[in-house]
Amino acid sequence: MAGKSEDAFRTIGEVAEELGLPQHILRYWETRFPQLRPLQRAGNRRYYRPADVALAKRIDGLLNREGYTIKGVQKLLNEGGTAPVAAAPAANPVALPLAELKRIRALLAEALEEDAAA
């Protein structure tokens, strides 16, 4: 969201757009994951706090990118909230330490130089 600060509350529409999901999926997740509890105001309008948005992103990543089932994600969240990121670094390259990314970049640059020299 370009116009809002990182600490601003988000509507369900904004969160759905950010995740690329329909709103009903977020409502469904609220029934399956008790940790996901946005504030509800008059008329049941949902307002997602930054922590809610982060949790929705984590659930989305686990379900739609890392291949977990609903039950699998429920178990992870109940056991402590996070999946081991090191187990699947290719699925989430941002989670790699900076030193590791620099090492990979150096290896790629070296390979390109060797390729150009050949």
N, CA, C and O atoms as a GROMACS GRO file, in nm:
protein
  472
    1MET      N    1   0.084  -0.118   0.000
    1MET     CA    2   0.000   0.000   0.000
    1MET      C    3   0.089   0.124   0.000
    1MET      O    4   0.160   0.151   0.097
    2ALA      N    5   0.084   0.197  -0.107
    2ALA     CA    6   0.171   0.312  -0.123
    2ALA      C    7   0.132   0.427  -0.032
    2ALA      O    8   0.218   0.500   0.016
    3GLY      N    9   0.002   0.445  -0.006
    3GLY     CA   10  -0.043   0.560   0.068
    3GLY      C   11  -0.047   0.544   0.218
    3GLY      O   12  -0.065   0.642   0.290
    4LYS      N   13  -0.030   0.424   0.268
    4LYS     CA   14  -0.042   0.399   0.412
    4LYS      C   15   0.093   0.365   0.472
    4LYS      O   16   0.180   0.308   0.406
    5SER      N   17   0.108   0.399   0.599
    5SER     CA   18   0.232   0.363   0.667
    5SER      C   19   0.229   0.214   0.701
    5SER      O   20   0.123   0.151   0.695
    6GLU      N   21   0.342   0.160   0.735
    6GLU     CA   22   0.353   0.018   0.772
    6GLU      C   23   0.269  -0.014   0.895
    6GLU      O   24   0.223  -0.128   0.910
    7ASP      N   25   0.248   0.084   0.984
    7ASP     CA   26   0.176   0.060   1.109
    7ASP      C   27   0.025   0.080   1.096
    7ASP      O   28  -0.049   0.057   1.192
    8ALA      N   29  -0.021   0.123   0.979
    8ALA     CA   30  -0.163   0.151   0.961
    8ALA      C   31  -0.244   0.022   0.954
    8ALA      O   32  -0.195  -0.081   0.908
    9PHE      N   33  -0.367   0.030   1.000
    9PHE     CA   34  -0.458  -0.083   0.988
    9PHE      C   35  -0.500  -0.096   0.842
    9PHE      O   36  -0.506   0.003   0.770
   10ARG      N   37  -0.528  -0.218   0.799
   10ARG     CA   38  -0.570  -0.245   0.662
   10ARG      C   39  -0.710  -0.304   0.662
   10ARG      O   40  -0.747  -0.379   0.753
   11THR      N   41  -0.788  -0.272   0.560
   11THR     CA   42  -0.919  -0.335   0.544
   11THR      C   43  -0.898  -0.473   0.484
   11THR      O   44  -0.790  -0.504   0.432
   12ILE      N   45  -1.001  -0.555   0.490
   12ILE     CA   46  -0.991  -0.689   0.433
   12ILE      C   47  -0.965  -0.680   0.282
   12ILE      O   48  -0.894  -0.764   0.226
   13GLY      N   49  -1.021  -0.580   0.217
   13GLY     CA   50  -0.998  -0.562   0.074
   13GLY      C   51  -0.852  -0.531   0.042
   13GLY      O   52  -0.796  -0.583  -0.054
   14GLU      N   53  -0.791  -0.447   0.124
   14GLU     CA   54  -0.651  -0.413   0.103
   14GLU      C   55  -0.560  -0.534   0.124
   14GLU      O   56  -0.466  -0.556   0.048
   15VAL      N   57  -0.589  -0.612   0.228
   15VAL     CA   58  -0.508  -0.731   0.256
   15VAL      C   59  -0.527  -0.834   0.145
   15VAL      O   60  -0.430  -0.894   0.098
   16ALA      N   61  -0.651  -0.853   0.103
   16ALA     CA   62  -0.679  -0.949  -0.004
   16ALA      C   63  -0.606  -0.908  -0.132
   16ALA      O   64  -0.548  -0.993  -0.200
   17GLU      N   65  -0.608  -0.780  -0.164
   17GLU     CA   66  -0.539  -0.732  -0.283
   17GLU      C   67  -0.389  -0.752  -0.271
   17GLU      O   68  -0.323  -0.794  -0.366
   18GLU      N   69  -0.334  -0.722  -0.155
   18GLU     CA   70  -0.190  -0.736  -0.133
   18GLU      C   71  -0.145  -0.881  -0.148
   18GLU      O   72  -0.037  -0.908  -0.201
   19LEU      N   73  -0.228  -0.975  -0.102
   19LEU     CA   74  -0.194  -1.116  -0.111
   19LEU      C   75  -0.237  -1.179  -0.244
   19LEU      O   76  -0.195  -1.290  -0.277
   20GLY      N   77  -0.320  -1.108  -0.320
   20GLY     CA   78  -0.369  -1.164  -0.445
   20GLY      C   79  -0.472  -1.274  -0.423
   20GLY      O   80  -0.479  -1.370  -0.500
   21LEU      N   81  -0.551  -1.259  -0.318
   21LEU     CA   82  -0.653  -1.358  -0.281
   21LEU      C   83  -0.790  -1.293  -0.275
   21LEU      O   84  -0.800  -1.173  -0.252
   22PRO      N   85  -0.896  -1.371  -0.295
   22PRO     CA   86  -1.030  -1.316  -0.272
   22PRO      C   87  -1.056  -1.296  -0.122
   22PRO      O   88  -0.997  -1.366  -0.039
   23GLN      N   89  -1.142  -1.204  -0.089
   23GLN     CA   90  -1.170  -1.172   0.052
   23GLN      C   91  -1.228  -1.292   0.127
   23GLN      O   92  -1.201  -1.309   0.246
   24HIS      N   93  -1.306  -1.376   0.059
   24HIS     CA   94  -1.368  -1.487   0.130
   24HIS      C   95  -1.263  -1.587   0.182
   24HIS      O   96  -1.288  -1.658   0.279
   25ILE      N   97  -1.148  -1.593   0.117
   25ILE     CA   98  -1.041  -1.681   0.165
   25ILE      C   99  -0.991  -1.631   0.301
   25ILE      O  100  -0.969  -1.711   0.392
   26LEU      N  101  -0.973  -1.501   0.314
   26LEU     CA  102  -0.930  -1.445   0.443
   26LEU      C  103  -1.034  -1.470   0.551
   26LEU      O  104  -1.000  -1.502   0.664
   27ARG      N  105  -1.161  -1.457   0.517
   27ARG     CA  106  -1.267  -1.485   0.615
   27ARG      C  107  -1.265  -1.632   0.655
   27ARG      O  108  -1.284  -1.666   0.772
   28TYR      N  109  -1.241  -1.721   0.557
   28TYR     CA  110  -1.232  -1.863   0.586
   28TYR      C  111  -1.114  -1.891   0.678
   28TYR      O  112  -1.126  -1.968   0.774
   29TRP      N  113  -0.999  -1.829   0.649
   29TRP     CA  114  -0.882  -1.850   0.735
   29TRP      C  115  -0.911  -1.808   0.878
   29TRP      O  116  -0.861  -1.871   0.971
   30GLU      N  117  -0.990  -1.705   0.897
   30GLU     CA  118  -1.025  -1.662   1.033
   30GLU      C  119  -1.098  -1.773   1.109
   30GLU      O  120  -1.087  -1.782   1.232
   31THR      N  121  -1.172  -1.858   1.036
   31THR     CA  122  -1.243  -1.969   1.101
   31THR      C  123  -1.150  -2.086   1.130
   31THR      O  124  -1.178  -2.166   1.218
   32ARG      N  125  -1.041  -2.096   1.058
   32ARG     CA  126  -0.949  -2.208   1.072
   32ARG      C  127  -0.828  -2.178   1.159
   32ARG      O  128  -0.770  -2.270   1.218
   33PHE      N  129  -0.790  -2.053   1.168
   33PHE     CA  130  -0.671  -2.013   1.243
   33PHE      C  131  -0.711  -1.912   1.350
   33PHE      O  132  -0.727  -1.794   1.320
   34PRO      N  133  -0.727  -1.958   1.474
   34PRO     CA  134  -0.770  -1.866   1.581
   34PRO      C  135  -0.671  -1.752   1.606
   34PRO      O  136  -0.706  -1.651   1.666
   35GLN      N  137  -0.547  -1.769   1.561
   35GLN     CA  138  -0.447  -1.663   1.578
   35GLN      C  139  -0.477  -1.542   1.488
   35GLN      O  140  -0.435  -1.431   1.518
   36LEU      N  141  -0.549  -1.565   1.380
   36LEU     CA  142  -0.582  -1.458   1.286
   36LEU      C  143  -0.714  -1.394   1.329
   36LEU      O  144  -0.822  -1.444   1.296
   37ARG      N  145  -0.705  -1.285   1.403
   37ARG     CA  146  -0.823  -1.218   1.457
   37ARG      C  147  -0.814  -1.067   1.434
   37ARG      O  148  -0.768  -0.994   1.521
   38PRO      N  149  -0.856  -1.021   1.315
   38PRO     CA  150  -0.856  -0.876   1.294
   38PRO      C  151  -0.962  -0.810   1.381
   38PRO      O  152  -1.056  -0.875   1.427
   39LEU      N  153  -0.945  -0.682   1.404
   39LEU     CA  154  -1.046  -0.607   1.479
   39LEU      C  155  -1.172  -0.600   1.394
   39LEU      O  156  -1.166  -0.589   1.272
   40GLN      N  157  -1.287  -0.608   1.460
   40GLN     CA  158  -1.414  -0.593   1.388
   40GLN      C  159  -1.489  -0.476   1.448
   40GLN      O  160  -1.513  -0.470   1.569
   41ARG      N  161  -1.526  -0.383   1.362
   41ARG     CA  162  -1.600  -0.265   1.403
   41ARG      C  163  -1.747  -0.279   1.363
   41ARG      O  164  -1.791  -0.387   1.324
   42ALA      N  165  -1.820  -0.172   1.372
   42ALA     CA  166  -1.962  -0.171   1.338
   42ALA      C  167  -1.983  -0.230   1.198
   42ALA      O  168  -1.906  -0.203   1.105
   43GLY      N  169  -2.086  -0.310   1.185
   43GLY     CA  170  -2.114  -0.372   1.057
   43GLY      C  171  -2.018  -0.484   1.023
   43GLY      O  172  -2.009  -0.525   0.908
   44ASN      N  173  -1.945  -0.532   1.123
   44ASN     CA  174  -1.846  -0.639   1.105
   44ASN      C  175  -1.734  -0.604   1.007
   44ASN      O  176  -1.676  -0.693   0.946
   45ARG      N  177  -1.704  -0.475   0.993
   45ARG     CA  178  -1.590  -0.436   0.909
   45ARG      C  179  -1.462  -0.482   0.976
   45ARG      O  180  -1.441  -0.457   1.094
   46ARG      N  181  -1.379  -0.547   0.899
   46ARG     CA  182  -1.254  -0.602   0.954
   46ARG      C  183  -1.140  -0.504   0.931
   46ARG      O  184  -1.127  -0.445   0.823
   47TYR      N  185  -1.058  -0.488   1.035
   47TYR     CA  186  -0.938  -0.405   1.025
   47TYR      C  187  -0.820  -0.490   1.071
   47TYR      O  188  -0.812  -0.532   1.187
   48TYR      N  189  -0.728  -0.514   0.978
   48TYR     CA  190  -0.611  -0.597   1.006
   48TYR      C  191  -0.497  -0.511   1.058
   48TYR      O  192  -0.454  -0.416   0.993
   49ARG      N  193  -0.449  -0.547   1.176
   49ARG     CA  194  -0.331  -0.482   1.233
   49ARG      C  195  -0.208  -0.532   1.157
   49ARG      O  196  -0.216  -0.634   1.088
   50PRO      N  197  -0.094  -0.464   1.168
   50PRO     CA  198   0.028  -0.512   1.100
   50PRO      C  199   0.061  -0.657   1.135
   50PRO      O  200   0.105  -0.732   1.048
   51ALA      N  201   0.041  -0.698   1.260
   51ALA     CA  202   0.068  -0.836   1.299
   51ALA      C  203  -0.028  -0.932   1.230
   51ALA      O  204   0.010  -1.044   1.194
   52ASP      N  205  -0.154  -0.890   1.211
   52ASP     CA  206  -0.252  -0.973   1.141
   52ASP      C  207  -0.212  -0.990   0.994
   52ASP      O  208  -0.223  -1.099   0.938
   53VAL      N  209  -0.166  -0.881   0.934
   53VAL     CA  210  -0.123  -0.886   0.793
   53VAL      C  211  -0.003  -0.979   0.779
   53VAL      O  212   0.004  -1.059   0.686
   54ALA      N  213   0.092  -0.968   0.872
   54ALA     CA  214   0.210  -1.055   0.868
   54ALA      C  215   0.169  -1.201   0.882
   54ALA      O  216   0.223  -1.288   0.813
   55LEU      N  217   0.075  -1.230   0.972
   55LEU     CA  218   0.029  -1.367   0.990
   55LEU      C  219  -0.043  -1.416   0.865
   55LEU      O  220  -0.023  -1.530   0.824
   56ALA      N  221  -0.125  -1.333   0.804
   56ALA     CA  222  -0.195  -1.373   0.681
   56ALA      C  223  -0.094  -1.402   0.570
   56ALA      O  224  -0.112  -1.497   0.494
   57LYS      N  225   0.012  -1.322   0.561
   57LYS     CA  226   0.116  -1.346   0.462
   57LYS      C  227   0.186  -1.479   0.491
   57LYS      O  228   0.216  -1.555   0.399
   58ARG      N  229   0.211  -1.507   0.618
   58ARG     CA  230   0.278  -1.632   0.657
   58ARG      C  231   0.189  -1.752   0.622
   58ARG      O  232   0.237  -1.852   0.569
   59ILE      N  233   0.061  -1.742   0.653
   59ILE     CA  234  -0.033  -1.850   0.621
   59ILE      C  235  -0.038  -1.870   0.470
   59ILE      O  236  -0.036  -1.984   0.422
   60ASP      N  237  -0.046  -1.761   0.395
   60ASP     CA  238  -0.049  -1.769   0.249
   60ASP      C  239   0.077  -1.837   0.197
   60ASP      O  240   0.069  -1.924   0.110
   61GLY      N  241   0.192  -1.799   0.249
   61GLY     CA  242   0.317  -1.860   0.205
   61GLY      C  243   0.322  -2.009   0.233
   61GLY      O  244   0.365  -2.088   0.149
   62LEU      N  245   0.279  -2.047   0.352
   62LEU     CA  246   0.281  -2.189   0.389
   62LEU      C  247   0.184  -2.270   0.304
   62LEU      O  248   0.218  -2.379   0.258
   63LEU      N  249   0.065  -2.217   0.283
   63LEU     CA  250  -0.037  -2.291   0.207
   63LEU      C  251  -0.010  -2.291   0.057
   63LEU      O  252  -0.014  -2.395  -0.008
   64ASN      N  253   0.018  -2.175   0.002
   64ASN     CA  254   0.020  -2.160  -0.143
   64ASN      C  255   0.158  -2.167  -0.207
   64ASN      O  256   0.168  -2.180  -0.329
   65ARG      N  257   0.264  -2.159  -0.128
   65ARG     CA  258   0.397  -2.167  -0.187
   65ARG      C  259   0.478  -2.285  -0.133
   65ARG      O  260   0.555  -2.347  -0.206
   66GLU      N  261   0.461  -2.315  -0.005
   66GLU     CA  262   0.539  -2.423   0.054
   66GLU      C  263   0.463  -2.555   0.058
   66GLU      O  264   0.520  -2.657   0.096
   67GLY      N  265   0.336  -2.555   0.020
   67GLY     CA  266   0.262  -2.678   0.004
   67GLY      C  267   0.204  -2.740   0.130
   67GLY      O  268   0.167  -2.858   0.130
   68TYR      N  269   0.194  -2.664   0.237
   68TYR     CA  270   0.134  -2.717   0.360
   68TYR      C  271  -0.018  -2.729   0.343
   68TYR      O  272  -0.079  -2.658   0.263
   69THR      N  273  -0.076  -2.819   0.420
   69THR     CA  274  -0.222  -2.829   0.427
   69THR      C  275  -0.272  -2.736   0.537
   69THR      O  276  -0.193  -2.683   0.615
   70ILE      N  277  -0.403  -2.718   0.543
   70ILE     CA  278  -0.462  -2.637   0.652
   70ILE      C  279  -0.421  -2.697   0.786
   70ILE      O  280  -0.378  -2.624   0.876
   71LYS      N  281  -0.435  -2.828   0.800
   71LYS     CA  282  -0.399  -2.894   0.927
   71LYS      C  283  -0.252  -2.876   0.959
   71LYS      O  284  -0.215  -2.858   1.075
   72GLY      N  285  -0.167  -2.882   0.857
   72GLY     CA  286  -0.024  -2.864   0.878
   72GLY      C  287   0.009  -2.724   0.928
   72GLY      O  288   0.092  -2.707   1.018
   73VAL      N  289  -0.056  -2.625   0.869
   73VAL     CA  290  -0.033  -2.487   0.912
   73VAL      C  291  -0.087  -2.466   1.054
   73VAL      O  292  -0.025  -2.399   1.136
   74GLN      N  293  -0.203  -2.524   1.082
   74GLN     CA  294  -0.259  -2.514   1.218
   74GLN      C  295  -0.161  -2.572   1.319
   74GLN      O  296  -0.138  -2.512   1.424
   75LYS      N  297  -0.104  -2.685   1.287
   75LYS     CA  298  -0.008  -2.749   1.378
   75LYS      C  299   0.114  -2.661   1.399
   75LYS      O  300   0.160  -2.643   1.512
   76LEU      N  301   0.169  -2.605   1.289
   76LEU     CA  302   0.284  -2.516   1.301
   76LEU      C  303   0.254  -2.396   1.389
   76LEU      O  304   0.333  -2.360   1.476
   77LEU      N  305   0.140  -2.334   1.365
   77LEU     CA  306   0.105  -2.214   1.442
   77LEU      C  307   0.080  -2.248   1.589
   77LEU      O  308   0.114  -2.170   1.677
   78ASN      N  309   0.022  -2.365   1.616
   78ASN     CA  310  -0.003  -2.406   1.754
   78ASN      C  311   0.126  -2.442   1.827
   78ASN      O  312   0.134  -2.428   1.949
   79GLU      N  313   0.225  -2.489   1.753
   79GLU     CA  314   0.351  -2.531   1.815
   79GLU      C  315   0.450  -2.418   1.836
   79GLU      O  316   0.551  -2.436   1.903
   80GLY      N  317   0.424  -2.303   1.781
   80GLY     CA  318   0.518  -2.195   1.802
   80GLY      C  319   0.514  -2.088   1.696
   80GLY      O  320   0.583  -1.987   1.707
   81GLY      N  321   0.435  -2.109   1.594
   81GLY     CA  322   0.412  -2.001   1.501
   81GLY      C  323   0.493  -1.996   1.375
   81GLY      O  324   0.454  -1.926   1.281
   82THR      N  325   0.607  -2.068   1.366
   82THR     CA  326   0.685  -2.054   1.245
   82THR      C  327   0.732  -2.189   1.196
   82THR      O  328   0.754  -2.282   1.274
   83ALA      N  329   0.748  -2.198   1.066
   83ALA     CA  330   0.806  -2.316   1.005
   83ALA      C  331   0.955  -2.292   0.992
   83ALA      O  332   0.998  -2.177   0.983
   84PRO      N  333   1.034  -2.396   0.990
   84PRO     CA  334   1.178  -2.378   0.974
   84PRO      C  335   1.210  -2.323   0.836
   84PRO      O  336   1.193  -2.392   0.735
   85VAL      N  337   1.256  -2.199   0.830
   85VAL     CA  338   1.284  -2.134   0.703
   85VAL      C  339   1.403  -2.200   0.635
   85VAL      O  340   1.406  -2.208   0.512
   86ALA      N  341   1.501  -2.247   0.712
   86ALA     CA  342   1.620  -2.306   0.654
   86ALA      C  343   1.588  -2.434   0.578
   86ALA      O  344   1.666  -2.476   0.493
   87ALA      N  345   1.475  -2.497   0.607
   87ALA     CA  346   1.440  -2.622   0.540
   87ALA      C  347   1.407  -2.601   0.394
   87ALA      O  348   1.421  -2.693   0.314
   88ALA      N  349   1.364  -2.482   0.356
   88ALA     CA  350   1.329  -2.455   0.218
   88ALA      C  351   1.376  -2.317   0.175
   88ALA      O  352   1.293  -2.231   0.144
   89PRO      N  353   1.509  -2.292   0.173
   89PRO     CA  354   1.556  -2.159   0.140
   89PRO      C  355   1.523  -2.117  -0.002
   89PRO      O  356   1.507  -1.998  -0.028
   90ALA      N  357   1.510  -2.211  -0.096
   90ALA     CA  358   1.479  -2.173  -0.233
   90ALA      C  359   1.339  -2.116  -0.244
   90ALA      O  360   1.313  -2.032  -0.331
   91ALA      N  361   1.248  -2.160  -0.156
   91ALA     CA  362   1.111  -2.111  -0.161
   91ALA      C  363   1.101  -1.969  -0.108
   91ALA      O  364   1.007  -1.896  -0.142
   92ASN      N  365   1.197  -1.928  -0.025
   92ASN     CA  366   1.193  -1.795   0.034
   92ASN      C  367   1.334  -1.737   0.034
   92ASN      O  368   1.399  -1.735   0.138
   93PRO      N  369   1.384  -1.689  -0.081
   93PRO     CA  370   1.522  -1.643  -0.088
   93PRO      C  371   1.550  -1.523   0.000
   93PRO      O  372   1.666  -1.500   0.036
   94VAL      N  373   1.450  -1.444   0.037
   94VAL     CA  374   1.472  -1.328   0.121
   94VAL      C  375   1.517  -1.370   0.261
   94VAL      O  376   1.584  -1.293   0.331
   95ALA      N  377   1.482  -1.492   0.302
   95ALA     CA  378   1.516  -1.539   0.434
   95ALA      C  379   1.664  -1.578   0.446
   95ALA      O  380   1.713  -1.599   0.557
   96LEU      N  381   1.736  -1.589   0.334
   96LEU     CA  382   1.876  -1.624   0.341
   96LEU      C  383   1.956  -1.511   0.406
   96LEU      O  384   1.925  -1.394   0.386
   97PRO      N  385   2.058  -1.547   0.484
   97PRO     CA  386   2.143  -1.442   0.543
   97PRO      C  387   2.216  -1.364   0.433
   97PRO      O  388   2.245  -1.417   0.326
   98LEU      N  389   2.244  -1.239   0.463
   98LEU     CA  390   2.308  -1.152   0.365
   98LEU      C  391   2.442  -1.208   0.320
   98LEU      O  392   2.474  -1.201   0.202
   99ALA      N  393   2.519  -1.264   0.411
   99ALA     CA  394   2.650  -1.320   0.375
   99ALA      C  395   2.634  -1.433   0.274
   99ALA      O  396   2.714  -1.445   0.181
  100GLU      N  397   2.533  -1.515   0.291
  100GLU     CA  398   2.508  -1.625   0.198
  100GLU      C  399   2.468  -1.572   0.060
  100GLU      O  400   2.512  -1.625  -0.042
  101LEU      N  401   2.386  -1.468   0.057
  101LEU     CA  402   2.347  -1.408  -0.070
  101LEU      C  403   2.468  -1.348  -0.141
  101LEU      O  404   2.480  -1.360  -0.263
  102LYS      N  405   2.557  -1.285  -0.066
  102LYS     CA  406   2.678  -1.228  -0.127
  102LYS      C  407   2.769  -1.337  -0.181
  102LYS      O  408   2.830  -1.321  -0.287
  103ARG      N  409   2.778  -1.450  -0.110
  103ARG     CA  410   2.859  -1.562  -0.155
  103ARG      C  411   2.804  -1.617  -0.287
  103ARG      O  412   2.880  -1.647  -0.379
  104ILE      N  413   2.672  -1.631  -0.294
  104ILE     CA  414   2.609  -1.682  -0.415
  104ILE      C  415   2.631  -1.584  -0.530
  104ILE      O  416   2.658  -1.626  -0.643
  105ARG      N  417   2.619  -1.454  -0.502
  105ARG     CA  418   2.640  -1.354  -0.606
  105ARG      C  419   2.783  -1.361  -0.658
  105ARG      O  420   2.805  -1.352  -0.779
  106ALA      N  421   2.881  -1.378  -0.569
  106ALA     CA  422   3.021  -1.388  -0.611
  106ALA      C  423   3.043  -1.512  -0.698
  106ALA      O  424   3.114  -1.505  -0.798
  107LEU      N  425   2.982  -1.624  -0.660
  107LEU     CA  426   2.994  -1.745  -0.741
  107LEU      C  427   2.934  -1.725  -0.881
  107LEU      O  428   2.992  -1.769  -0.980
  108LEU      N  429   2.819  -1.659  -0.886
  108LEU     CA  430   2.757  -1.633  -1.016
  108LEU      C  431   2.841  -1.538  -1.101
  108LEU      O  432   2.855  -1.559  -1.221
  109ALA      N  433   2.897  -1.436  -1.039
  109ALA     CA  434   2.982  -1.342  -1.113
  109ALA      C  435   3.105  -1.413  -1.167
  109ALA      O  436   3.147  -1.390  -1.280
  110GLU      N  437   3.163  -1.500  -1.085
  110GLU     CA  438   3.281  -1.577  -1.128
  110GLU      C  439   3.245  -1.669  -1.245
  110GLU      O  440   3.323  -1.681  -1.340
  111ALA      N  441   3.130  -1.733  -1.239
  111ALA     CA  442   3.087  -1.821  -1.347
  111ALA      C  443   3.064  -1.742  -1.476
  111ALA      O  444   3.097  -1.789  -1.584
  112LEU      N  445   3.008  -1.622  -1.464
  112LEU     CA  446   2.988  -1.538  -1.582
  112LEU      C  447   3.120  -1.496  -1.644
  112LEU      O  448   3.132  -1.494  -1.766
  113GLU      N  449   3.218  -1.462  -1.561
  113GLU     CA  450   3.350  -1.423  -1.611
  113GLU      C  451   3.415  -1.541  -1.684
  113GLU      O  452   3.474  -1.523  -1.791
  114GLU      N  453   3.405  -1.660  -1.625
  114GLU     CA  454   3.462  -1.778  -1.688
  114GLU      C  455   3.394  -1.807  -1.822
  114GLU      O  456   3.459  -1.846  -1.920
  115ASP      N  457   3.263  -1.787  -1.826
  115ASP     CA  458   3.187  -1.809  -1.947
  115ASP      C  459   3.229  -1.710  -2.057
  115ASP      O  460   3.242  -1.747  -2.174
  116ALA      N  461   3.250  -1.585  -2.017
  116ALA     CA  462   3.288  -1.482  -2.113
  116ALA      C  463   3.430  -1.506  -2.167
  116ALA      O  464   3.459  -1.476  -2.283
  117ALA      N  465   3.517  -1.559  -2.082
  117ALA     CA  466   3.656  -1.584  -2.122
  117ALA      C  467   3.666  -1.705  -2.214
  117ALA      O  468   3.760  -1.715  -2.291
  118ALA      N  469   3.572  -1.795  -2.207
  118ALA     CA  470   3.580  -1.920  -2.285
  118ALA      C  471   3.541  -1.902  -2.428
  118ALA      O  472   3.543  -1.999  -2.505
   0.00000   0.00000   0.00000
